[in-house]
């Protein structure tokens, strides 16, 4: 695997995580808690593999190009570049950082069988985690499929 093949793998892992989260949400709504737990743990594993491969991709990209980023500086129109950077990417990154302790806290409360406090944090954690997973796929699509055709 090289830095050029990892983005599609990472996007697939994000999509898989989102699918598992939606299935887990459906199972908890149906009071099928055991399947909900398995699906949530699976989403956590898939997201963890994504994070490791994402960081590995950044290392490979830096070694190959001398930069951690794929440039969007010459992206036109400017409004699309603004949307990508500040409306999509910035909240995605901030929420991705914030969700890690939220996920760990949610798992810990489930492990301790503290269901009231688990539910209290699980609801916002689910929506943030789902948002980050879905926007990860959108970011991949914009960066690797939409942006190359818009660069001048």
C-alpha positions in Angstrom: 0.0 0.0 0.0 1.2 3.5 -0.8 0.0 7.0 0.0 -2.1 7.0 -3.2 -4.1 3.9 -2.5 -4.8 4.5 1.2 -7.5 7.3 0.8 -10.0 4.9 -0.8 -9.4 2.4 1.9 -9.9 5.1 4.6 -13.1 6.3 2.9 -14.4 2.7 2.8 -13.6 2.3 6.5 -15.5 5.6 7.3 -18.5 4.4 5.3 -18.4 1.0 7.0 -18.3 2.7 10.4 -21.3 4.9 9.5 -23.2 1.9 8.4 -22.4 0.0 11.6 -23.4 3.0 13.7 -26.8 3.3 11.9 -27.4 -0.5 12.4 -26.4 -0.1 16.1 -28.9 2.8 16.4 -31.6 0.7 14.9 -30.9 -2.2 17.2 -31.0 -0.1 20.4 -34.3 1.4 19.2 -35.6 -2.2 18.9 -34.2 -3.0 22.4 -31.8 -5.6 20.9 -29.0 -4.5 23.2 -26.7 -7.4 22.6 -26.6 -6.8 18.8 -26.3 -3.1 19.5 -23.2 -3.7 21.6 -21.6 -5.9 19.0 -22.3 -3.4 16.2 -21.0 -0.5 18.3 -17.8 -2.4 19.2 -17.4 -3.2 15.5 -17.8 0.4 14.6 -15.2 1.3 17.2 -12.7 -1.3 15.8 -13.3 -0.1 12.2 -12.8 3.6 13.3 -9.7 2.7 15.1 -8.2 0.9 12.1 -9.2 4.0 10.0 -7.3 6.3 12.5 -4.2 4.1 12.3 -4.3 4.0 8.5 -5.0 7.7 8.3 -1.9 8.5 10.3 0.1 6.1 8.3 -1.1 7.8 5.1 0.1 11.1 6.4 3.5 9.7 7.2 3.7 8.2 3.7 2.5 11.4 2.1 5.1 13.5 3.9 7.8 11.1 2.9 6.7 11.2 -0.7 5.9 14.9 -1.1 7.3 16.8 1.9 3.9 17.8 3.0 1.1 16.4 5.1 -1.7 17.9 3.0 -3.1 17.7 -0.4 -3.1 21.3 -1.6 -6.4 23.0 -2.3 -4.8 26.5 -2.6 -5.5 26.8 -6.3 -9.0 25.5 -6.0 -11.6 27.5 -8.0 -14.2 28.8 -7.4 -13.1 30.4 -4.2 -16.5 29.7 -2.6 -16.0 26.0 -3.0 -12.5 26.2 -1.3 -14.1 28.2 1.5 -16.9 25.6 1.9 -14.4 22.7 1.9 -12.0 24.2 4.4 -14.2 26.0 6.9 -17.7 24.5 6.6 -16.8 20.9 6.1 -13.2 20.2 7.1 -12.8 22.3 10.2 -15.9 21.0 12.0 -15.0 17.5 10.9 -11.5 17.8 12.5 -12.7 19.4 15.7 -15.5 16.9 16.2 -13.2 14.0 15.4 -10.9 15.1 18.2 -13.8 15.7 20.6 -15.4 12.4 19.9 -12.5 10.2 21.1 -13.0 10.9 24.8 -16.8 10.9 24.3 -16.6 7.4 22.7 -14.3 6.1 25.5 -16.6 7.5 28.2 -19.6 6.0 26.5 -18.0 2.6 26.4 -16.8 2.9 30.0 -20.3 3.7 31.2 -21.7 0.7 29.3 -19.0 -1.5 30.7 -19.9 -0.3 34.3 -23.6 -0.9 33.5 -24.3 2.8 34.3 -27.2 2.9 31.8 -28.6 6.3 32.8 -25.2 8.1 32.4 -24.4 5.9 29.3 -27.6 7.0 27.5 -26.9 10.7 28.4 -23.6 10.7 26.6 -24.4 8.1 24.0 -26.9 10.2 22.2 -24.6 13.2 21.3 -21.7 10.8 20.8 -23.7 8.8 18.2 -24.6 11.9 16.2 -21.0 13.3 16.3 -19.5 10.0 15.4 -21.9 9.5 12.5 -21.3 13.1 11.3 -17.5 12.6 11.4 -17.8 9.2 9.5 -20.1 10.6 6.8 -18.2 13.8 6.3 -15.0 11.7 6.1 -16.4 10.1 3.0 -17.6 13.5 1.6 -14.1 15.0 2.2 -12.5 12.0 0.4 -14.9 12.5 -2.6 -14.3 16.2 -2.7 -10.5 16.0 -2.4 -9.8 13.1 -4.7 -12.7 13.2 -7.2 -14.2 16.7 -7.3 -11.1 19.0 -6.6 -8.8 17.6 -9.3 -11.2 18.6 -12.0 -11.6 22.1 -10.4 -7.9 22.9 -10.1 -6.6 25.4 -12.7 
